[in-house]
């Protein structure tokens, strides 16, 4: 069973847990160790074959394990379309939304560094 080293309450972790659930995979989740000074470290998936880091790369790997489910697409065009929408959501939705959310939290008195303490 692969092990995901990621902050349990982080939205990045939740994205990966949703992907694994849709693919019908069991993935153990452990909090990363030794991340002092980092509020929300990059997730790492440890597999029997090696490690993968970064949310979208891990999601692509998890989706590709179960081709029969179709999360990674059934052909190159579908895979390209999925990658396009993932990139769109990251750059056009997540980044602006997180910028707005952190600004709103700061205005509301949140004192954490960048509002990245794993809670959204």
C-alpha positions in Angstrom: 0.0 0.0 0.0 1.4 3.4 -0.9 2.0 5.9 1.9 1.2 9.6 1.4 3.3 12.0 3.5 1.3 15.1 3.7 -0.3 17.5 6.2 -3.6 15.7 7.0 -5.9 18.7 6.9 -4.4 20.4 3.9 -6.5 21.0 0.7 -3.6 19.4 -1.2 -4.0 16.2 0.8 -7.7 16.2 0.3 -7.3 16.4 -3.5 -5.2 13.3 -3.4 -7.5 11.4 -1.0 -10.4 12.2 -3.3 -8.5 10.9 -6.3 -7.5 7.7 -4.5 -11.1 7.1 -3.4 -12.4 7.5 -6.9 -9.8 5.1 -8.2 -10.7 2.6 -5.4 -7.2 2.7 -3.9 -6.1 2.5 -0.2 -3.5 5.0 0.6 -2.1 5.4 4.1 -1.6 9.1 5.1 1.1 10.1 7.5 2.1 13.6 8.6 5.5 14.6 7.3 8.4 14.7 9.8 11.1 17.3 10.0 9.2 20.1 8.2 10.1 22.8 10.7 9.6 26.2 9.2 7.3 24.9 6.5 3.6 25.4 7.1 2.4 23.3 4.2 5.1 21.0 2.6 4.8 19.4 -0.8 3.1 16.0 -0.5 5.2 12.9 -1.2 3.8 9.5 -2.2 6.1 6.6 -1.3 5.5 3.4 -3.4 7.3 0.1 -3.7 8.9 1.4 -6.9 10.0 4.8 -5.5 8.7 8.2 -4.4 6.6 10.8 -6.3 6.2 14.4 -5.2 3.9 17.2 -6.1 0.1 17.0 -5.9 -0.7 16.8 -9.6 2.0 14.2 -10.3 0.8 12.1 -7.5 -2.8 12.5 -8.6 -1.8 11.5 -12.2 0.0 8.4 -10.8 -3.0 7.4 -8.7 -5.4 7.9 -11.6 -3.2 5.8 -13.9 -3.1 2.8 -11.6 -6.7 1.9 -12.4 -7.1 2.5 -16.1 -10.5 0.8 -16.0 -11.9 3.7 -13.9 -11.0 6.3 -16.6 -9.6 9.0 -14.3 -6.5 9.3 -16.5 -8.4 9.2 -19.8 -8.8 6.2 -22.2 -6.5 7.7 -24.9 -3.9 10.4 -25.4 -6.5 13.0 -26.3 -8.5 12.4 -23.2 -5.4 12.4 -21.0 -4.4 15.7 -22.6 -7.8 17.2 -21.9 -7.6 16.1 -18.3 -4.1 17.6 -17.9 -5.4 20.8 -19.5 -8.3 21.1 -17.0 -6.0 20.3 -14.1 -3.5 23.0 -15.1 -6.4 25.4 -15.6 -7.8 24.7 -12.2 -4.5 25.2 -10.5 -3.5 28.4 -12.2 -6.9 30.0 -12.8 -8.8 28.9 -9.7 -6.6 27.6 -6.9 -3.9 30.4 -6.9 -6.4 33.3 -7.1 -8.7 31.6 -4.6 -5.9 31.0 -2.1 -4.6 34.6 -2.5 -8.1 35.9 -1.8 -8.6 33.5 1.1 -5.3 34.4 2.8 -6.1 38.1 2.3 -9.5 37.6 3.9 -8.1 35.6 6.8 -5.4 38.3 7.4 -8.1 41.0 7.4 -10.0 38.9 9.9 -7.0 38.8 12.2 -5.4 35.5 11.3 -1.8 35.7 12.5 -0.4 32.6 10.9 2.3 32.9 8.3 0.5 32.9 4.9 -2.5 31.1 6.3 -0.8 27.9 5.2 -1.2 25.9 8.4 -3.1 23.1 6.6 -6.5 24.5 7.3 -8.6 26.1 4.6 
